[in-house]
């Protein structure tokens, strides 16, 4: 997939089923792969929102 800018990469991280934990608990347990964000951080989405709000408010 080709994105026009880095913003399209932020927050679109996949979920992975954690099989062992799912078996142990009897529930489907998913892990979100936040390390796949551009800077490998959960803070990417927060930073993007802060920048967008600052730009919108002038």
mmCIF file of the N, C-alpha and C atoms, coordinates in Angstrom:
data_MODEL
# 
_entry.id   MODEL 
# 
loop_
_atom_site.group_PDB 
_atom_site.id 
_atom_site.type_symbol 
_atom_site.label_atom_id 
_atom_site.label_alt_id 
_atom_site.label_comp_id 
_atom_site.label_asym_id 
_atom_site.label_entity_id 
_atom_site.label_seq_id 
_atom_site.pdbx_PDB_ins_code 
_atom_site.Cartn_x 
_atom_site.Cartn_y 
_atom_site.Cartn_z 
_atom_site.occupancy 
_atom_site.B_iso_or_equiv 
_atom_site.pdbx_formal_charge 
_atom_site.auth_seq_id 
_atom_site.auth_comp_id 
_atom_site.auth_asym_id 
_atom_site.auth_atom_id 
_atom_site.pdbx_PDB_model_num 
ATOM 1   N N  . UNK A 1 1  ? 0.839   -1.173  0.000  1.00 0.00 ? 1  UNK A N  1 
ATOM 2   C CA . UNK A 1 1  ? 0.000   0.000   0.000  1.00 0.00 ? 1  UNK A CA 1 
ATOM 3   C C  . UNK A 1 1  ? 0.890   1.246   0.000  1.00 0.00 ? 1  UNK A C  1 
ATOM 4   N N  . UNK A 1 2  ? 0.567   2.187   -0.827 1.00 0.00 ? 2  UNK A N  1 
ATOM 5   C CA . UNK A 1 2  ? 1.325   3.433   -0.923 1.00 0.00 ? 2  UNK A CA 1 
ATOM 6   C C  . UNK A 1 2  ? 0.481   4.559   -0.339 1.00 0.00 ? 2  UNK A C  1 
ATOM 7   N N  . UNK A 1 3  ? 1.074   5.320   0.565  1.00 0.00 ? 3  UNK A N  1 
ATOM 8   C CA . UNK A 1 3  ? 0.394   6.459   1.188  1.00 0.00 ? 3  UNK A CA 1 
ATOM 9   C C  . UNK A 1 3  ? 1.011   7.746   0.671  1.00 0.00 ? 3  UNK A C  1 
ATOM 10  N N  . UNK A 1 4  ? 0.199   8.775   0.561  1.00 0.00 ? 4  UNK A N  1 
ATOM 11  C CA . UNK A 1 4  ? 0.670   10.084  0.094  1.00 0.00 ? 4  UNK A CA 1 
ATOM 12  C C  . UNK A 1 4  ? 1.531   10.784  1.137  1.00 0.00 ? 4  UNK A C  1 
ATOM 13  N N  . UNK A 1 5  ? 1.284   10.498  2.420  1.00 0.00 ? 5  UNK A N  1 
ATOM 14  C CA . UNK A 1 5  ? 2.063   11.104  3.497  1.00 0.00 ? 5  UNK A CA 1 
ATOM 15  C C  . UNK A 1 5  ? 2.075   10.175  4.706  1.00 0.00 ? 5  UNK A C  1 
ATOM 16  N N  . UNK A 1 6  ? 2.853   10.533  5.696  1.00 0.00 ? 6  UNK A N  1 
ATOM 17  C CA . UNK A 1 6  ? 3.024   9.679   6.875  1.00 0.00 ? 6  UNK A CA 1 
ATOM 18  C C  . UNK A 1 6  ? 1.753   9.584   7.717  1.00 0.00 ? 6  UNK A C  1 
ATOM 19  N N  . UNK A 1 7  ? 0.886   10.572  7.590  1.00 0.00 ? 7  UNK A N  1 
ATOM 20  C CA . UNK A 1 7  ? -0.346  10.592  8.385  1.00 0.00 ? 7  UNK A CA 1 
ATOM 21  C C  . UNK A 1 7  ? -1.202  9.352   8.133  1.00 0.00 ? 7  UNK A C  1 
ATOM 22  N N  . UNK A 1 8  ? -1.177  8.838   6.918  1.00 0.00 ? 8  UNK A N  1 
ATOM 23  C CA . UNK A 1 8  ? -1.959  7.656   6.589  1.00 0.00 ? 8  UNK A CA 1 
ATOM 24  C C  . UNK A 1 8  ? -1.467  6.386   7.256  1.00 0.00 ? 8  UNK A C  1 
ATOM 25  N N  . UNK A 1 9  ? -0.254  6.414   7.768  1.00 0.00 ? 9  UNK A N  1 
ATOM 26  C CA . UNK A 1 9  ? 0.319   5.240   8.417  1.00 0.00 ? 9  UNK A CA 1 
ATOM 27  C C  . UNK A 1 9  ? 0.025   5.185   9.910  1.00 0.00 ? 9  UNK A C  1 
ATOM 28  N N  . UNK A 1 10 ? -0.369  6.317   10.477 1.00 0.00 ? 10 UNK A N  1 
ATOM 29  C CA . UNK A 1 10 ? -0.547  6.405   11.924 1.00 0.00 ? 10 UNK A CA 1 
ATOM 30  C C  . UNK A 1 10 ? -1.881  5.797   12.339 1.00 0.00 ? 10 UNK A C  1 
ATOM 31  N N  . UNK A 1 11 ? -1.818  4.892   13.307 1.00 0.00 ? 11 UNK A N  1 
ATOM 32  C CA . UNK A 1 11 ? -3.028  4.330   13.895 1.00 0.00 ? 11 UNK A CA 1 
ATOM 33  C C  . UNK A 1 11 ? -3.632  3.156   13.167 1.00 0.00 ? 11 UNK A C  1 
ATOM 34  N N  . UNK A 1 12 ? -3.199  2.861   11.977 1.00 0.00 ? 12 UNK A N  1 
ATOM 35  C CA . UNK A 1 12 ? -3.747  1.731   11.228 1.00 0.00 ? 12 UNK A CA 1 
ATOM 36  C C  . UNK A 1 12 ? -2.927  0.476   11.488 1.00 0.00 ? 12 UNK A C  1 
ATOM 37  N N  . UNK A 1 13 ? -2.748  0.166   12.768 1.00 0.00 ? 13 UNK A N  1 
ATOM 38  C CA . UNK A 1 13 ? -1.926  -0.973  13.147 1.00 0.00 ? 13 UNK A CA 1 
ATOM 39  C C  . UNK A 1 13 ? -2.798  -2.223  13.272 1.00 0.00 ? 13 UNK A C  1 
ATOM 40  N N  . UNK A 1 14 ? -2.257  -3.370  12.907 1.00 0.00 ? 14 UNK A N  1 
ATOM 41  C CA . UNK A 1 14 ? -3.060  -4.595  12.930 1.00 0.00 ? 14 UNK A CA 1 
ATOM 42  C C  . UNK A 1 14 ? -3.246  -5.161  14.334 1.00 0.00 ? 14 UNK A C  1 
ATOM 43  N N  . UNK A 1 15 ? -4.244  -6.033  14.453 1.00 0.00 ? 15 UNK A N  1 
ATOM 44  C CA . UNK A 1 15 ? -4.469  -6.810  15.665 1.00 0.00 ? 15 UNK A CA 1 
ATOM 45  C C  . UNK A 1 15 ? -4.000  -8.231  15.403 1.00 0.00 ? 15 UNK A C  1 
ATOM 46  N N  . UNK A 1 16 ? -3.432  -8.859  16.434 1.00 0.00 ? 16 UNK A N  1 
ATOM 47  C CA . UNK A 1 16 ? -2.961  -10.234 16.324 1.00 0.00 ? 16 UNK A CA 1 
ATOM 48  C C  . UNK A 1 16 ? -3.585  -11.042 17.462 1.00 0.00 ? 16 UNK A C  1 
ATOM 49  N N  . UNK A 1 17 ? -4.136  -12.191 17.131 1.00 0.00 ? 17 UNK A N  1 
ATOM 50  C CA . UNK A 1 17 ? -4.716  -13.048 18.167 1.00 0.00 ? 17 UNK A CA 1 
ATOM 51  C C  . UNK A 1 17 ? -3.588  -13.673 18.980 1.00 0.00 ? 17 UNK A C  1 
ATOM 52  N N  . UNK A 1 18 ? -3.711  -13.577 20.299 1.00 0.00 ? 18 UNK A N  1 
ATOM 53  C CA . UNK A 1 18 ? -2.736  -14.174 21.206 1.00 0.00 ? 18 UNK A CA 1 
ATOM 54  C C  . UNK A 1 18 ? -3.279  -15.538 21.621 1.00 0.00 ? 18 UNK A C  1 
ATOM 55  N N  . UNK A 1 19 ? -2.852  -16.566 20.895 1.00 0.00 ? 19 UNK A N  1 
ATOM 56  C CA . UNK A 1 19 ? -3.437  -17.897 21.026 1.00 0.00 ? 19 UNK A CA 1 
ATOM 57  C C  . UNK A 1 19 ? -3.320  -18.486 22.422 1.00 0.00 ? 19 UNK A C  1 
ATOM 58  N N  . UNK A 1 20 ? -2.143  -18.431 23.024 1.00 0.00 ? 20 UNK A N  1 
ATOM 59  C CA . UNK A 1 20 ? -1.956  -19.038 24.354 1.00 0.00 ? 20 UNK A CA 1 
ATOM 60  C C  . UNK A 1 20 ? -2.861  -18.384 25.392 1.00 0.00 ? 20 UNK A C  1 
ATOM 61  N N  . UNK A 1 21 ? -2.891  -17.048 25.404 1.00 0.00 ? 21 UNK A N  1 
ATOM 62  C CA . UNK A 1 21 ? -3.754  -16.346 26.358 1.00 0.00 ? 21 UNK A CA 1 
ATOM 63  C C  . UNK A 1 21 ? -5.224  -16.615 26.076 1.00 0.00 ? 21 UNK A C  1 
ATOM 64  N N  . UNK A 1 22 ? -5.573  -16.718 24.812 1.00 0.00 ? 22 UNK A N  1 
ATOM 65  C CA . UNK A 1 22 ? -6.958  -17.017 24.447 1.00 0.00 ? 22 UNK A CA 1 
ATOM 66  C C  . UNK A 1 22 ? -7.359  -18.396 24.959 1.00 0.00 ? 22 UNK A C  1 
ATOM 67  N N  . UNK A 1 23 ? -6.456  -19.365 24.818 1.00 0.00 ? 23 UNK A N  1 
ATOM 68  C CA . UNK A 1 23 ? -6.734  -20.718 25.310 1.00 0.00 ? 23 UNK A CA 1 
ATOM 69  C C  . UNK A 1 23 ? -6.860  -20.736 26.826 1.00 0.00 ? 23 UNK A C  1 
ATOM 70  N N  . UNK A 1 24 ? -5.953  -20.046 27.513 1.00 0.00 ? 24 UNK A N  1 
ATOM 71  C CA . UNK A 1 24 ? -5.955  -20.035 28.981 1.00 0.00 ? 24 UNK A CA 1 
ATOM 72  C C  . UNK A 1 24 ? -7.199  -19.372 29.561 1.00 0.00 ? 24 UNK A C  1 
ATOM 73  N N  . UNK A 1 25 ? -7.688  -18.339 28.909 1.00 0.00 ? 25 UNK A N  1 
ATOM 74  C CA . UNK A 1 25 ? -8.812  -17.572 29.448 1.00 0.00 ? 25 UNK A CA 1 
ATOM 75  C C  . UNK A 1 25 ? -10.168 -18.002 28.903 1.00 0.00 ? 25 UNK A C  1 
ATOM 76  N N  . UNK A 1 26 ? -10.171 -18.704 27.789 1.00 0.00 ? 26 UNK A N  1 
ATOM 77  C CA . UNK A 1 26 ? -11.434 -19.072 27.161 1.00 0.00 ? 26 UNK A CA 1 
ATOM 78  C C  . UNK A 1 26 ? -12.084 -17.913 26.426 1.00 0.00 ? 26 UNK A C  1 
ATOM 79  N N  . UNK A 1 27 ? -11.319 -16.846 26.241 1.00 0.00 ? 27 UNK A N  1 
ATOM 80  C CA . UNK A 1 27 ? -11.811 -15.667 25.521 1.00 0.00 ? 27 UNK A CA 1 
ATOM 81  C C  . UNK A 1 27 ? -10.812 -15.328 24.421 1.00 0.00 ? 27 UNK A C  1 
ATOM 82  N N  . UNK A 1 28 ? -11.267 -14.654 23.405 1.00 0.00 ? 28 UNK A N  1 
ATOM 83  C CA . UNK A 1 28 ? -10.359 -14.215 22.350 1.00 0.00 ? 28 UNK A CA 1 
ATOM 84  C C  . UNK A 1 28 ? -9.587  -13.000 22.847 1.00 0.00 ? 28 UNK A C  1 
ATOM 85  N N  . UNK A 1 29 ? -8.274  -13.128 22.937 1.00 0.00 ? 29 UNK A N  1 
ATOM 86  C CA . UNK A 1 29 ? -7.406  -12.041 23.387 1.00 0.00 ? 29 UNK A CA 1 
ATOM 87  C C  . UNK A 1 29 ? -6.612  -11.548 22.183 1.00 0.00 ? 29 UNK A C  1 
ATOM 88  N N  . UNK A 1 30 ? -6.681  -10.250 21.925 1.00 0.00 ? 30 UNK A N  1 
ATOM 89  C CA . UNK A 1 30 ? -5.988  -9.648  20.792 1.00 0.00 ? 30 UNK A CA 1 
ATOM 90  C C  . UNK A 1 30 ? -4.942  -8.661  21.286 1.00 0.00 ? 30 UNK A C  1 
ATOM 91  N N  . UNK A 1 31 ? -3.839  -8.587  20.561 1.00 0.00 ? 31 UNK A N  1 
ATOM 92  C CA . UNK A 1 31 ? -2.805  -7.596  20.838 1.00 0.00 ? 31 UNK A CA 1 
ATOM 93  C C  . UNK A 1 31 ? -2.721  -6.630  19.666 1.00 0.00 ? 31 UNK A C  1 
ATOM 94  N N  . UNK A 1 32 ? -2.651  -5.342  19.964 1.00 0.00 ? 32 UNK A N  1 
ATOM 95  C CA . UNK A 1 32 ? -2.547  -4.322  18.912 1.00 0.00 ? 32 UNK A CA 1 
ATOM 96  C C  . UNK A 1 32 ? -1.071  -4.050  18.667 1.00 0.00 ? 32 UNK A C  1 
ATOM 97  N N  . UNK A 1 33 ? -0.638  -4.108  17.432 1.00 0.00 ? 33 UNK A N  1 
ATOM 98  C CA . UNK A 1 33 ? 0.774   -3.976  17.061 1.00 0.00 ? 33 UNK A CA 1 
ATOM 99  C C  . UNK A 1 33 ? 1.164   -2.506  16.897 1.00 0.00 ? 33 UNK A C  1 
ATOM 100 N N  . UNK A 1 34 ? 1.171   -1.767  18.002 1.00 0.00 ? 34 UNK A N  1 
ATOM 101 C CA . UNK A 1 34 ? 1.489   -0.339  17.961 1.00 0.00 ? 34 UNK A CA 1 
ATOM 102 C C  . UNK A 1 34 ? 2.919   -0.084  17.480 1.00 0.00 ? 34 UNK A C  1 
ATOM 103 N N  . UNK A 1 35 ? 3.797   -1.075  17.600 1.00 0.00 ? 35 UNK A N  1 
ATOM 104 C CA . UNK A 1 35 ? 5.173   -0.915  17.130 1.00 0.00 ? 35 UNK A CA 1 
ATOM 105 C C  . UNK A 1 35 ? 5.240   -0.720  15.619 1.00 0.00 ? 35 UNK A C  1 
ATOM 106 N N  . UNK A 1 36 ? 4.135   -0.931  14.930 1.00 0.00 ? 36 UNK A N  1 
ATOM 107 C CA . UNK A 1 36 ? 4.115   -0.741  13.482 1.00 0.00 ? 36 UNK A CA 1 
ATOM 108 C C  . UNK A 1 36 ? 3.747   0.687   13.081 1.00 0.00 ? 36 UNK A C  1 
ATOM 109 N N  . UNK A 1 37 ? 3.548   1.574   14.068 1.00 0.00 ? 37 UNK A N  1 
ATOM 110 C CA . UNK A 1 37 ? 3.384   2.999   13.786 1.00 0.00 ? 37 UNK A CA 1 
ATOM 111 C C  . UNK A 1 37 ? 4.713   3.545   13.268 1.00 0.00 ? 37 UNK A C  1 
ATOM 112 N N  . UNK A 1 38 ? 4.712   4.682   12.578 1.00 0.00 ? 38 UNK A N  1 
ATOM 113 C CA . UNK A 1 38 ? 5.946   5.226   11.989 1.00 0.00 ? 38 UNK A CA 1 
ATOM 114 C C  . UNK A 1 38 ? 7.108   5.395   12.970 1.00 0.00 ? 38 UNK A C  1 
ATOM 115 N N  . UNK A 1 39 ? 6.825   5.781   14.225 1.00 0.00 ? 39 UNK A N  1 
ATOM 116 C CA . UNK A 1 39 ? 7.918   5.933   15.196 1.00 0.00 ? 39 UNK A CA 1 
ATOM 117 C C  . UNK A 1 39 ? 7.893   4.815   16.234 1.00 0.00 ? 39 UNK A C  1 
ATOM 118 N N  . UNK A 1 40 ? 7.160   3.749   15.947 1.00 0.00 ? 40 UNK A N  1 
ATOM 119 C CA . UNK A 1 40 ? 7.051   2.579   16.830 1.00 0.00 ? 40 UNK A CA 1 
ATOM 120 C C  . UNK A 1 40 ? 6.464   2.918   18.190 1.00 0.00 ? 40 UNK A C  1 
ATOM 121 N N  . UNK A 1 41 ? 5.556   3.877   18.240 1.00 0.00 ? 41 UNK A N  1 
ATOM 122 C CA . UNK A 1 41 ? 5.039   4.351   19.516 1.00 0.00 ? 41 UNK A CA 1 
ATOM 123 C C  . UNK A 1 41 ? 3.531   4.533   19.471 1.00 0.00 ? 41 UNK A C  1 
ATOM 124 N N  . UNK A 1 42 ? 2.890   4.306   20.628 1.00 0.00 ? 42 UNK A N  1 
ATOM 125 C CA . UNK A 1 42 ? 1.459   4.579   20.748 1.00 0.00 ? 42 UNK A CA 1 
ATOM 126 C C  . UNK A 1 42 ? 1.210   6.084   20.742 1.00 0.00 ? 42 UNK A C  1 
ATOM 127 N N  . UNK A 1 43 ? 2.252   6.863   20.912 1.00 0.00 ? 43 UNK A N  1 
ATOM 128 C CA . UNK A 1 43 ? 2.127   8.322   20.991 1.00 0.00 ? 43 UNK A CA 1 
ATOM 129 C C  . UNK A 1 43 ? 1.969   8.983   19.620 1.00 0.00 ? 43 UNK A C  1 
ATOM 130 N N  . UNK A 1 44 ? 2.155   8.257   18.544 1.00 0.00 ? 44 UNK A N  1 
ATOM 131 C CA . UNK A 1 44 ? 2.019   8.821   17.195 1.00 0.00 ? 44 UNK A CA 1 
ATOM 132 C C  . UNK A 1 44 ? 0.635   9.419   16.976 1.00 0.00 ? 44 UNK A C  1 
ATOM 133 N N  . UNK A 1 45 ? -0.387  8.679   17.359 1.00 0.00 ? 45 UNK A N  1 
ATOM 134 C CA . UNK A 1 45 ? -1.768  9.127   17.154 1.00 0.00 ? 45 UNK A CA 1 
ATOM 135 C C  . UNK A 1 45 ? -2.058  10.382  17.980 1.00 0.00 ? 45 UNK A C  1 
ATOM 136 N N  . UNK A 1 46 ? -1.590  10.404  19.222 1.00 0.00 ? 46 UNK A N  1 
ATOM 137 C CA . UNK A 1 46 ? -1.790  11.565  20.094 1.00 0.00 ? 46 UNK A CA 1 
ATOM 138 C C  . UNK A 1 46 ? -1.090  12.786  19.514 1.00 0.00 ? 46 UNK A C  1 
ATOM 139 N N  . UNK A 1 47 ? 0.152   12.600  19.080 1.00 0.00 ? 47 UNK A N  1 
ATOM 140 C CA . UNK A 1 47 ? 0.915   13.717  18.514 1.00 0.00 ? 47 UNK A CA 1 
ATOM 141 C C  . UNK A 1 47 ? 0.244   14.255  17.256 1.00 0.00 ? 47 UNK A C  1 
ATOM 142 N N  . UNK A 1 48 ? -0.241  13.365  16.399 1.00 0.00 ? 48 UNK A N  1 
ATOM 143 C CA . UNK A 1 48 ? -0.910  13.799  15.176 1.00 0.00 ? 48 UNK A CA 1 
ATOM 144 C C  . UNK A 1 48 ? -2.158  14.622  15.509 1.00 0.00 ? 48 UNK A C  1 
ATOM 145 N N  . UNK A 1 49 ? -2.940  14.175  16.483 1.00 0.00 ? 49 UNK A N  1 
ATOM 146 C CA . UNK A 1 49 ? -4.143  14.913  16.871 1.00 0.00 ? 49 UNK A CA 1 
ATOM 147 C C  . UNK A 1 49 ? -3.799  16.277  17.458 1.00 0.00 ? 49 UNK A C  1 
ATOM 148 N N  . UNK A 1 50 ? -2.745  16.354  18.261 1.00 0.00 ? 50 UNK A N  1 
ATOM 149 C CA . UNK A 1 50 ? -2.332  17.637  18.838 1.00 0.00 ? 50 UNK A CA 1 
ATOM 150 C C  . UNK A 1 50 ? -1.918  18.618  17.743 1.00 0.00 ? 50 UNK A C  1 
ATOM 151 N N  . UNK A 1 51 ? -1.170  18.133  16.772 1.00 0.00 ? 51 UNK A N  1 
ATOM 152 C CA . UNK A 1 51 ? -0.726  18.987  15.658 1.00 0.00 ? 51 UNK A CA 1 
ATOM 153 C C  . UNK A 1 51 ? -1.923  19.446  14.830 1.00 0.00 ? 51 UNK A C  1 
ATOM 154 N N  . UNK A 1 52 ? -2.824  18.524  14.504 1.00 0.00 ? 52 UNK A N  1 
ATOM 155 C CA . UNK A 1 52 ? -4.005  18.879  13.706 1.00 0.00 ? 52 UNK A CA 1 
ATOM 156 C C  . UNK A 1 52 ? -4.894  19.887  14.431 1.00 0.00 ? 52 UNK A C  1 
ATOM 157 N N  . UNK A 1 53 ? -5.065  19.727  15.746 1.00 0.00 ? 53 UNK A N  1 
ATOM 158 C CA . UNK A 1 53 ? -5.867  20.681  16.517 1.00 0.00 ? 53 UNK A CA 1 
ATOM 159 C C  . UNK A 1 53 ? -5.199  22.051  16.563 1.00 0.00 ? 53 UNK A C  1 
ATOM 160 N N  . UNK A 1 54 ? -3.879  22.071  16.719 1.00 0.00 ? 54 UNK A N  1 
ATOM 161 C CA . UNK A 1 54 ? -3.154  23.345  16.740 1.00 0.00 ? 54 UNK A CA 1 
ATOM 162 C C  . UNK A 1 54 ? -3.280  24.057  15.396 1.00 0.00 ? 54 UNK A C  1 
ATOM 163 N N  . UNK A 1 55 ? -3.161  23.312  14.310 1.00 0.00 ? 55 UNK A N  1 
ATOM 164 C CA . UNK A 1 55 ? -3.302  23.912  12.981 1.00 0.00 ? 55 UNK A CA 1 
ATOM 165 C C  . UNK A 1 55 ? -4.720  24.438  12.755 1.00 0.00 ? 55 UNK A C  1 
ATOM 166 N N  . UNK A 1 56 ? -5.705  23.691  13.222 1.00 0.00 ? 56 UNK A N  1 
ATOM 167 C CA . UNK A 1 56 ? -7.097  24.096  13.033 1.00 0.00 ? 56 UNK A CA 1 
ATOM 168 C C  . UNK A 1 56 ? -7.456  25.344  13.843 1.00 0.00 ? 56 UNK A C  1 
ATOM 169 N N  . UNK A 1 57 ? -6.831  25.485  15.008 1.00 0.00 ? 57 UNK A N  1 
ATOM 170 C CA . UNK A 1 57 ? -7.165  26.633  15.862 1.00 0.00 ? 57 UNK A CA 1 
ATOM 171 C C  . UNK A 1 57 ? -6.317  27.862  15.549 1.00 0.00 ? 57 UNK A C  1 
ATOM 172 N N  . UNK A 1 58 ? -5.360  27.690  14.667 1.00 0.00 ? 58 UNK A N  1 
ATOM 173 C CA . UNK A 1 58 ? -4.539  28.825  14.236 1.00 0.00 ? 58 UNK A CA 1 
ATOM 174 C C  . UNK A 1 58 ? -3.429  29.050  15.171 1.00 0.00 ? 58 UNK A C  1 
# 
